[in-house]
Amino acid sequence: MHRGYRVFKAAVAAITARVQPSGTHVYEHRVLSVDEQQDELPAISVDYGEDRPATYETINIFDSMLSIDAAVMTRAPTESELHEKLWELREEAHIALMETNGTLGLDFVITTVYGPVSAPEVSARGEQLVGVLRSNWLVHYRMNRTDPGDP
């Protein structure tokens, strides 16, 4: 399995372990399909984005920067409560991704660095407001030049 995909799965596992006991759902690739009417909120959807080469390269090794996106989603009756809940979920995702010193528990991960966070997206649906806040992380990892899944 490609090391980039293993990084993604480790990010999902870290966030799940951190937030699931509190009742927050964790999904892969589900920002658009989470249904707030079906008891799927609060939730964090984890996805991956670009995987760009990093500057370090040797004859046998590539360094890469994989973008991991954590979209926190929740609902509340007021805007103030909604924003507070979004910040709380964002904090939990942050702690989850950084609590292993940014390695996600993988020996080939060098570090995880904080990226941008979007402005919150808020919509009124029924009696509740629904909000989404997307944070981005860059995971610097190393892979074998000829076999990117090399364990």
Residue pairs with C-beta under 8 A, 6 or more apart in sequence:
1 149
2 143
2 148
2 149
3 64
3 108
3 141
3 142
3 143
3 148
3 149
3 150
4 48
4 51
4 64
4 66
4 141
4 143
4 148
6 106
7 48
7 66
7 68
7 104
7 106
7 109
7 139
7 141
8 46
8 48
8 66
8 68
10 104
10 105
10 106
10 109
11 46
11 68
11 70
11 97
11 104
11 137
11 139
12 26
12 28
12 46
14 96
14 97
14 99
14 100
14 104
14 105
15 26
15 44
15 46
15 70
15 92
15 93
15 96
15 97
16 26
17 96
18 92
18 93
18 95
18 96
18 99
19 26
19 44
19 89
19 92
19 93
19 96
20 26
22 92
23 42
24 42
24 43
24 44
24 89
24 92
25 40
25 41
25 42
25 43
25 44
26 43
26 44
26 45
26 46
27 34
27 40
27 43
27 44
27 45
27 46
28 45
28 46
28 47
29 45
29 46
29 47
30 43
30 45
31 45
31 47
31 71
31 73
31 132
31 134
34 40
34 41
34 43
34 45
34 73
36 73
36 75
36 125
36 128
36 130
37 126
41 73
41 74
41 75
41 130
42 72
42 73
42 74
42 75
42 85
42 89
43 72
43 73
43 74
44 70
44 71
44 72
44 73
44 89
44 92
44 93
45 70
45 71
45 73
46 68
46 69
46 70
46 71
47 68
47 69
47 71
48 66
48 67
48 68
48 69
49 66
49 67
49 68
49 69
49 136
50 66
50 67
51 64
51 65
51 66
51 67
52 64
52 65
52 67
53 62
53 63
53 64
53 65
54 62
54 63
54 64
54 65
54 140
55 63
56 63
57 63
59 145
60 144
60 145
60 146
61 142
61 143
61 144
61 145
62 142
62 143
62 144
62 145
62 148
63 110
63 140
63 141
63 142
64 140
64 141
64 142
64 143
65 138
65 139
65 140
66 138
66 139
66 141
67 115
67 136
67 137
67 138
67 139
68 97
68 112
68 136
68 137
68 138
68 139
69 134
69 135
69 136
69 137
70 90
70 93
70 97
70 134
70 135
70 136
70 137
71 132
71 133
71 134
71 135
72 86
72 89
72 90
72 93
72 132
72 133
72 134
72 135
73 89
73 130
73 131
73 132
73 133
74 82
74 85
74 86
74 89
74 130
74 131
75 82
75 125
75 128
75 129
75 130
75 131
76 82
76 84
76 85
76 128
76 129
76 131
77 127
77 128
77 129
78 129
79 122
79 129
82 120
82 122
82 129
82 130
82 131
83 120
83 131
85 131
86 120
86 131
86 133
87 133
89 133
90 117
90 133
90 135
93 135
94 114
94 135
97 104
97 112
97 137
98 112
102 109
102 111
102 112
102 113
103 109
103 110
103 111
103 112
104 112
104 139
106 141
108 141
108 142
108 143
109 139
109 140
109 141
109 142
110 140
110 141
110 142
111 139
111 140
112 137
112 138
112 139
112 140
113 137
113 138
113 140
114 135
114 137
115 135
115 136
115 137
115 138
116 135
116 136
117 133
117 134
117 135
117 136
118 133
118 134
118 135
120 131
120 132
120 133
121 131
121 132
121 133
122 129
122 130
122 131
123 129
123 130
123 131
124 130
143 150
144 150
